[in-house]
Amino acid sequence: MGHSQAEKAATRERVLRAASRRIRTDGVDRPGVAELMQEAGLTHGGFYKHFDSRDDLITQAAAFALSEGTAKMERSARKNPEDARAGLIDAYLAKQHRDGPATGCALVTLGAAAGRGDQQIQQAYENQVRTYLDLIAGLDEDADTPRAEAMLTLSALVGAMLISRAVADRDFSDELLETVAEQLTDRTSCEPPPTDA
């Protein structure tokens, strides 16, 4: 790749990174092209060198935001070598995650946009859900139904984070995060009941 192509790719990634932070904070409808380009440190005039339209940028930024989550989830799982699933749950339901939507899990903020039917965002969203389900199911090898447990876990994580950001009472928000984390962790740490031989 030539120097100018490398610069163009780096600039494009800078715009996508800035746009992905904004759509995680404000959703896909709000930020305008001029705002997004300014946040990336560029002029509005350079926009069409990188993207066909605002919709093209938003779709690519959504896919970028969603895909960034995989590495974060994997790092979270490695934080607790004794119990990777508990490490992931604790990191995901942390107050820092709640308070940092711009760098947090895009499943929480992009669910409504995906649900409204933008097919490309919906497909990127589904791909990320499937990736997370595989990752979580792989952490719980002892489960009788690892995929079902992964679905329950992911749904609880995303739902708890969404609700914790939406409620006004900060103490209630904290309680919600802590309670869901405890309940999810307890589900897999309990010993299965003995079976009669």
NUMITOR-693994 format. One record per residue: x, y, z negated of N, C-alpha, C in turn; residue in one letter. Coordinates in steps of 0.02 Angstrom, whole numbers, plus 50000, padded with zeros to 5 digits. Layout:
# NUMITOR-693994
XYZXYZXYZa...
END
This chain:
# NUMITOR-693994
500424994150000500005000050000500455006250000m500325010750046500715016850051500595021349991g501025026449986500985031049929500305034549928h500065037049986499425040549987498845035849972s498885029549995498365024649980498355023049905q498945022549876498995021149804498705026949764a498855033049786498575039049752497815039149758e497575037549818496855037549829496515032349784k496815026349779496535021149736496535023249663a497085026549642497135028849573496615034249558a496515038749606496025044049598495315041149594t495185036449637494525033149638494395029649571r494905026249544494815022949480494705028049424e495045033749428494945039049378494225041549379r493945042449438493245044549444492785039149416v492905032849435492485027349410492525026749334l493115027649306493195027249233492805032849198r492855038949225492485044649196491735043549203a491525041249262490805040249274490545034549231a490945029349221490715023749180490615025849107s491045030349082490955032949014490315036949009r490185041149060489595045449059488955041449063r488925036349107488295032649113488175028249052i488705026349016488595022648954488315027248900r488475033648904488235038448855487545041248875t487475043148939486885046848961486415042949006d486595036949028486185033149075486375034949147g486045031749193486235032549263485905038449298v485375041149269485005046549303485295053449292d485635054449237485805061149215486415064349249r486995061349248487585065149272487565066449347p487735072649364487775074649435488485073649461g488545073849526489195072849559489705078049535v489495084449534489965089749515490225088649444a489775086849398489975085449328490485079749325e490315074349360490745068449358491435069849387l491445073449442492095075049473492495079649428m492165084449396492515088949350492805085049291q492425080249264492675076149209493285072049229e493305070149293493885066349318494465070949337a494365077649329494885082449345494955083749420g494395082949456494415083949529493875088949550l493935091149612493435095749638492865091849670t492295094949675491715091849706491855090149779h492255094149812492405093049882492745086449898g493105083649851493455077449863493035071249854g492415072149834491975066549817491895061649876f491755064349935491595059949992492195056350021y492785057949997493375053950016493365047149983k492975046649929492975040549888492315036749887h491755040349896491095037249889490625039849943f490165035549963489685037450016489145042149991d488955041349928488415045249899488455044849823s488025048749791487985048349717487765041349696r487285038549732487045031749715487615026749721d488035027449771488605023049780489075023549719d489215029649698489645030749640489335027649577l488695028949565488365026449505488365018849504i488215015749561488215008449565488905005649550t489415008649580490095006149568490315007549496q490115013249469490295014849399489945010049351a489335008049367488975003249324489324996549325a489514994349385489874987949390490544988249354a490884993949359491524995049325491424994749250f490914998249224490774998449152490614991449126a490214987849164490024981049143490634976449141l491044976749193491614972149196492144973649144s492194979949122492674981649069492544977849004e491914975948995491734972648932492034965848922g492184962248976492444955448969493084955248928t493554959448946494194959448910494094961448837a493634966148824493504968148755493204962448714k492744958748745492434953148709492964947748695m493394946448743493924941448732494394943548677e494574950048675495014952548621494664951948554r494014953548552493644953048490493634945948463s493554941148509493544934148488494214931848459a494754934848483495424932948459495594936248392r495194941048369495354944448306495304939848245k494904934648250494824929948194495014923048220n495654921148213495874914648239495524908748206p495284909648145494934904248110494234903048138e493914908548159493224908148184493124913448237d493254911648299493234916448354492534919548363a492024915448353491344917948361491194923248308r491394922148246491294927048193491694933448208a492284932748236492684938548254492334942748307g492044939448356491684942948408491064946448380l490694942948337490094945948307490274952048265i490784951448224490984957048181491214963048222d491594961848274491834967448316491264970648354a490814966648380490264969348420489784973448377y489634970948318489154974348274489484979248226l490074981448243490444986348201490144993348210a490184997348158489945004248161490315008348213k490965006748223491355010248274491065009148344q490825003048357490515001648421489875005648429h489475005648375488855009548377488985016948391r489505019548358489635026748363490045028748424d490245023848465490635025448525490325022648589g489725024948607489405021948666489795023048731p490185028248735490545029748797491045024248815a491275020648764491755015248777491485008548755t490845008348737490545002248712490264997748767g489914992648745489644987648791489104990748836c489204990048901488734992948949488084989148953a488054982948928487414979348927486904983248887l487124986548835486664990248791486364996148828v486775000048863486535006248893486265005448963t486455000148998486244999449068485664994649077l485414991849024484854987149030484244990249062g484074996349042483474999649071483565000949145a484165003149165484285004449236484244998049277a484534992749250484504986249285483774983849289a483414984849235482714982749233482264986549280g482454992649299482044996549345482124994249417r482594989749428482604986549493483124988649543g483614992949524484154994249571484524987649580d484464984849640484694977949650485444977049637q485854981849657486574981049647486754981549573q486444986149537486574986649465486294980349431i485714978149453485414972149424485864966049433q486164965449492486594959749505487234960149463q487524966249457488114967149416487954965649343a487364967649321487144966449253487074958949241y486734955549286486654948349279487314944649278e487774946749322488434943549323488784944249255n488714950149225489044951249160488704947249106q488044946849107487694942649058487934935449063v487984932849123488204925949133488924925049109r489344929949122490044929649098490074929349022t489684933748990489664933748916489394927248888y488874924648920488584918348896489104912748899l489474912448954489994907348960490534908248907d490724914548896491244915948846491004913948776l490404915948758490144914448691490034906948682i489754903648733489644896448729490294892648720a490824895148750491484892048743491794892848674g491534897548635491794898648567491474893948517l490924890848535490534886948488490474879648512d491044876348515491064869548543490674864448501e490574865848438490224861048395489464861548400d489214866748433488494867548437488184862048480a487594859848460487234854748499487024857648566d486824863948565486594867348626486974873948634t487614873748656488014879848657487724885348701p487414883648757487134888948800486544892348766r486114888448734485544891348699485784895748641a486284893348604486564897448549486874903848576e487214903248634487524909148665486994914248685a486434911748713485884916248732485594919848672m485494916148618485234919148557485734924348529l486364922448527486884926948501486934933348542t486984932648608487054938648650486434943148644l485854940148644485234944148638485214947848572s485414944548518485424947648452485944953248449a486534952148478487054957248478486834963548515l486594962548576486394968348618485794971848587v485304967948565484704970948535484864974748471g485274971848428485454975248366485834981748379a486284981548428486654987648444486194993048472m485754991148516485274995848545484854999148491l484574995048447484144997648394484545001948345i485144999748328485545003448279485725010448305s485785011248371485925017848399485295022048405r484715018748408484095022448421483755025048358a483885021948301483535024148240483875030348211v483475034348176483725040648148484095039748082a483865034948042484145033947975484805029947980d485355033147963486015029947970486095024147922r485825024647862485865018947815485485012947842d484905014147871484515008747900484895005647959f485215009847999485615007548055486185003048031s486525005247978487065001147949486804994447925d486234994747890485934988647863485764983747919e485494986347973485314982148030485924978548058l486464982348069487074979248096487344973948049l487374975547985487654970847936487234964547929e486574965447928486124959747920486144955047980t486124957948040486154953648099486824950048104v487364953548087488024950348087488044944448038a487774945547977487774940247927487354934247950e486764935747978486314930347999486614926348057q486924929748105487234926148161487824921948137l488224924748094488804921048068488584915048027t488074915947985487824910547944487534904847985d487264906348043486954901148086487454895848104r488074897848118488554892848141489024890548085t489034894148029489494891947976489164886747930s488514886047936488164880947894488344873947918c488454869647871488584862647888487944859447912e487974855347964487364851947985487144846947932p486494845847927486244841247875486494834147890p486634830247838486874823347850486314819247883p486524814647924486034810247957486084803347926t485514800047923485504793247896485804788447946d486224784047923486544779147968486084773347979a
END
